[in-house]
Amino acid sequence: MKPFRLCAITDVTGRPGLTHAEAGAAALAGGAPCVQLRAKDLPARALLHEARSLRAAARAAGAVFIVNDRLDVALAAEADGVHLGQDDLPAGRARRLLPHGRILGVSTHSLPQARRAVDDGADYIGVGPVFATATKETGYAPLGLAGLAAVAAAVPVPVVAIGGIGPAEAPQVIRAGAMAAAVISALMAAPDIAEATRALLSRLAAEGIG
């Protein structure tokens, strides 16, 4: 799997007129090395349309493109991979259905879940929430940097931290052991998504994280 430091996750809640593909393309224009399409409110046909558009933009930018939740859409759009939550298709079954070379990411909220995801064949695991977040209600208390570090040290695959992460927190989670920070609100709620993405990547670079 191609390593990356930032995964921009699309969320256009409160952004009328802005599509997920447009939001993702803006993050790519700002230099995002990975974009994840997260559009839980869209029916399959509309989601596939967004996925195909964003896949083309990601390929043109040389970035990784992942579809959240929907293995069928990820396959139909020829995405680089799929990211599954604890209530989605079981990761082990998804691993068997994914073509060779496609990425499987799994959201986890504890060390036992992380270890199970690794056993099921995850290429990377999402760990969170690291900090409190209003974007997604997981039902789990924030792990904090110490909890993130404990999971990252205990599993043999890359960890992507998520939950309450902005420019100030991104360097912290990477120093705690995460390969990358997954960011939603700090990018998607910004007036200029591309500029917010550039600013976050510049913050990482300024702190010696490339």
N, C-alpha and C positions, 0 to 999 in steps of 0.2 A: 504494500500500500504506500502510495506517495505521501510522505509526511507533510504536515501543514501546521501552522501556528494559530490560525483563526478560521472558524467556521461561521459564516453569516447565515442565520436562519431566518427565512422569510416569515413575516407576520405583518399583514396590512390592516389589522384591526385599528379602526380609528383613522384610516387613511383612504377615504372614499375616492374612487377613481383611479387608485393605484393598484395594479395587478401584482400578483406574486412574482411573475416573470419580470416585470419592470423593476420591482424592488430588488430582486436578485441580480438583475443586470446592472443596476446602480452600484451594488456592493462589488460586483466584479470590476466595474469601471474604476472603483477605488482601490483595487488591488487584492480583493479577497481571494485567497488560494483555494477556498472550499465554500460552496453554497449548498445549503440544505433547503429543499422545498417543503415547507410545513403549512399545509392548507387544509385543515380538518373540516372546514365548512363547505368545501367544494364537492359536487358530485363527480363521479369517475371520469366522465367525458371531458368536463371542464378542467379537471385536474391533469388529465393526460395532455390537453392542449398547452397548459402552462408548463408542464414538465418538458415537453418537446422543445418549446421555445427557450426555456432556460438551459436545457441540455446543449442546444446549439451555441448559446452565448458562452457557456462554461468551456466548451471545447475550443472555441475561438480564443478564449483567454488563457487556455492551458490550465484550467482549474478543475478541481474535483467537484462532481455534481451528485448529490445524494437526495433521494426521495424519502420523506418521512412517512412511516406507518404502512404504506401501500406497496407491497411487493409486486402486485400485478401491474401497477402503474410504472414502477421502476423498471420492470422487465420490458413493458411495451414501449417505454420512452428510451430504452437503451441507456439508462442512467449508469453512472459508475458504481452505484450501490444503493442500499436501502438501510434505513435506520428504524429499528423497531422498539416499541415500548414494552413494558411488562404485560400489558393487556392486549397486545397485538398477536399476530401469528407467532407461534413458538419459534424461537431462534434456530433450534436444531432442524426444524422442518424447512425454514427459509434457507438455511445453509445448503440443504440437499437440493433445493430448487434453483438456487442461484448458479449461473454459469461460472466456470472457472475464471478467476481473476476479478470477479465482481466483489465489492466490499459489503460486509455485513457489520453494522454497528448496532449496539443494544444499549438502551437506557437502563441504568442501575442506580439504586439508592442505598445500597449497603454492600458490605464485603461478601456475604453469602450470594447475593444476586450477581455480583461481579464475577465471582468464581464460577457460578453456573453458566453465565454468558460465555466465558472463556471455554468451558467444557462443551458448549453447544456450537462452538466454531466462530465466535465473534472475532473480527479483525481488529476492532477497537471497541472500547466501552465508553459510553457517556456516563459521567458520574455527577450526581447532584440531587437536590440543589446544594451548591456550595455555600451560597449566601441566600438570604431571603429574596424572593422574587414574586412579583404580582402577575407575571406573564402566564404562568402555568401552575395550577394547583396540583401538586403531586401527592399531598397527604403525608409527606415525609418532612421531618425537621431538617434545617440546614446542617450539612456535614461540617462546615468550616474548613479551613486550610489543613488542620491536623487530620480530619477525617479523610479528606481528599488524598493527602500524602500517604496515609495508611493503606488506602486501596491501591494507589499507584505503585507502591512498593511491593504489594502482595500479588500482583497479576503480571503475566508475561507479555501482555499486549498493550498498545498505546491507550492512554486515557485522554478523553476530551471532557474538560470541566464545563459545567453549565449551571446557570442559576445566579442572577444578580451580578453579572459580570459586565463591567464597563472598562474604559481605558485605565483606570487606576487599579482595577482588580486583575486584569488580564496578565500582567507580569507576575503577580503574586501566585496565581494558580499554576503558571508554567514553572515557576521556581519551586512550587510544592510537588512537582512531579508530573504534571499534565503535559502531554504533547501539545495540546492546543486548548484555546478557549472558544466555546460556542457562545455566540452573542446574539441576542434578539433585540430587546428594547433600545439599548444604547446605540444601535445602528438604525433599526427600522422606525423608531419614533423621532429620529433626527430630521430636521428640515431638509438637509442634504445628505442622503445616505452615502453617496460616493465620498463626500468630504469627511463624514464621520468615520468611514472605513479607513481612509487614508490616515486620519489622525490617530486612530487606534494602532494601526500598523507602525506609524512613526513613533508612538509611545513605546512599543515593544523594541523597535530598533534603537531608540535612545537609551534603553536600559540594557542593551547588549543582547537582545533576544531576536534572532533572525529567523 
